[in-house]
Amino acid sequence: MLIKILLIGGTLAFGFLTLRERQPASHQAIRRIALLVLVPVGVVAVAFPGTTVWAAHLVGVQRGTDLLLYTFVMTFLFTTLACYQRLHQVERHLVTLTRELALRESADQLR
């Protein structure tokens, strides 16, 4: 019983801390909608573990833990890809800014 209280508390804290983060307005709506779905689903999965087995059977998986593992693996892969793409975009932007700065400094030195 104690583990359920800790897990539900952790899920609610995750939701609260994620909502507190400041992001551009375009990402806030998506984040809030996702949290409005994920936090209650997490609480229900912890409070009633049989629901994960039921959901697993709906999609053709034998055990609820397997469904959670597959979901977490896919989430990890998508998150890793998104972080890689964002890092690559930031690196390209940094190169562009560095080039512009170098050109400005060389132009200032020629004057």
ABEGO torsion letter per residue (X at the ends): XAAAAAAAAAAAAAAAAAAABBBBAAAAAAAAAAAAAAAAAAAAAAABAAAAAAAAAAAGBABAAAAAAAAAAAAAAAAAAAAAAAAAAAAAAAAAAAAAAAAAAAAAAAX
